[in-house]
Amino acid sequence: MSAKESIGGVRVRPRDAASLVLVDERGAEPLILMGRRHARMKFIPDAFVFPGGKLDPEDLRVKPATPLGDVAFGAKTQALAMAAIRETFEETGLLLAAPGDVGPDAGATWAEFRAQGIAPRLDALSGVARAITPAGSPIRFHARFFTASATELDGTLRGSGELEDLDWYPLSEALKLPVIDVTEFVLHEIGRRAAGDSRKRVPLYCYRNNRPLVRA
């Protein structure tokens, strides 16, 4: 399945998006930071999700504090990593950053980073999965899921109001929350890694004829 699909004869390109799956492995069971989208939201209302959102043009112009490691999501990988860190800060108050300068071309959405003299810390990220919304959906995204350890975070958890019930959920409990299939798939990927599976794969969760398809 390509990143372009046809709906009613009109070609639709899914919007680039990124999420950050934060994992706290200091206890007996991994804890995952998740929140519930408002019922009034057009895209997956009332579903529990990871912090994240769409790629903004400004994310392409930000300078990181540290370079990105071995994560391959295509030409926009670094910008998507920036988006995941920015959205996480906006939605949760938690920072994955280090001393640095976001650069003169970073726009207003990065003002807080500039004011604090910090920039995104990309070396703490690894890739988990990517997913493309079904062709029949009126709102479509090509989402990339990054992960990072809770031990690398700064700041205090404080919701912005965009996500309700924002909290750290044990993995077994997170799988019981009202989540969509993609989120459930990513949670299982996190569980696989926590169990010691060292396979370096970043699978694609997509759809063929409206049926889920996983490509390694």
N, C-alpha and C positions, 0 to 999 in steps of 0.2 A: 504494500500500500504506500503510495507516494504521499508527499506532504501536500499535494494538490488533489482535490477531488471535485467531482461535478455534481451540483445540486440543481435540478431543474434546468440543466443545460448551461448553467453559469458556473464558471470555475471559481472555487473558493480556496483561499490560502489560509490555513490556520495561523493564528497569531502566535509569535514566539513568547514563551512564558517560562518561568523558573520557580522552583520551590526548594526550600531548605528543610531537610529532615534532621532535626536536632535530637541526639540520642544521649541519654545519661546512663552509662553502664556501671556506675559505682555501686549499685545494689545487686540483689539476687536476680532481678529481672530488669531488662532494659526499660527505661522510661522514655516516652516519645512526646514531644511538645506538639499539641494539636489544639485547634479551636473550631467552633461551629459557625458556619456562615449564616448571616441573617436570613430570615424567611422572605424578606423583600428583595433579596438579590436575584438577578435574572439567571445566573449560572449556578447550578447545583445548590439551591437554597436549602438550609437546615442540615447540610452535610458537614461532617467533621473533615477538616483538611489540615495540611501542613502550611506554615507561613509561606507566602509567595504571591506572585502576580505576573503581569505582562512585562515584557521588555520595553523600556523607555529609550528614546533616542539618546538621552543623556548618559545612559549606562555604557554606551559605546565610546564615550570620551573620558571616562574616569580612569585615573591612574591608581593601581593597587599598591598596597604597602609591601606585599610579598607576591611572588609569581605563582601562578597556578601550576599544580603538579600534573600528574599523568591522567588527565581527564579529557576525553575527546568527544565533544558534542557538535563538532563542525566548526565552521569559520567564526561563529559568534560565541564560542564557548566562554571566553573570558568575559564578555559583556553579560552573558546569561548568569555567570557566577556573581557578577556585580549586582545584577537585578535581584538575585536570591538573597544576598546579604542586605541590600537596601530595603527590600520588602519586609524581611524579618525584623529589622530594626523598627520600621514604621508600624508594624502590626503588634510587636511584642515588647519593644524597648530593649531587646538584647542585641549586643554588638559582637560581631566577629570582625575585629579590627586590630590594628597596630599603629604605632606612631608613623605618620606619613602625610603626604600632600595629595589630595585627589586631583590637583591640577587646575589650571585656569579655565579649562573648557567644561568642567563639571558644572551643571546648572543648579537651579534652586533646590531640586530634590536632594542634593548632596550638601546643602548648606550646613547641616548639623555636624557632619563629618569634618568639613573644613573648619568650622568654629572650634572643634575639639582638637584639631591637629592630628587627625587620624585618617586612615584609608583602609579599604577592605583587605582582609587577610585571606588571600586565596589559597595559600599553602595548606590551610586546615581543611580544605574541601576535598571530597572524593565524589565520583559519580555513582548513582544508584540505578537509575532507570530513566527512560524517556517514554512519552506516551502521546498519541495523536487522537483527538476527539473524533467520534464517528462522523462520517460524511453527512448523515442525516440531521445532525445537531445544528440548531440555528446559530449557536455560538461555538466556535472551534478554536482550539489551542494545540500547539505543538509544545508540550511541556517537558522540561528537563529537570530531573530530581537530583539534587546534590545532598550530601550528608556531612555532618560535622559533629564532633563531640561536645557535650555540654561543658566539659572542663575547659574549653577554649574560649568560653563566652565571658563578656563583661556586661555590666548593667543589671538592672532589676526588672523582673518580669512585670509588665504593666500593659494591659491591652489598650489599644487605640479606639476600641469600639467596633472595629471592623469584624473581629472574631469574638464570639461569645464563648463562655465556658472554657476560656484559654487556660490550659493546665498541662502538667506532665502526667501522662497516662501510662501505666504498665502495658507492655506490648500485648499481653493476653486480653486486657480490658479494651485497649484501642481497637482490637479486631472485632469487638462486640458493639462498638459505636456505630451509628448510622453513617456509613462511608460508601462511596461509589466504588466500583470494581477496580479502577486504577489505583485508588488509595489503598485498598486491601492488598493489591498486588505488591505495591511498594513496601507495605508493612511486612509482608512475607519475605521480601528481599532483605529487609533489615534483620528479621529473625534468622534468616539463613546465615548472614554474616556474623551475627552475635553467637551463633552456634559453632562458629569456627570454620565455615566454608570459605576457603581462600580463593576460589575461582574468580578471576578478574574479568567479569562480564558485566556489560551494561545493557540489559535487554530492552527491546522496544515493545511496548504494549499498544497494539493498534486493533483495527477491526477490518474484517473482510465480509462483505454481505451482512453487515451489522452483527457479526459474531466475533468475539474476542480472539485475537491471534497474538502470540508471543514470539518474537524473533530475537534470537540471541545476538 
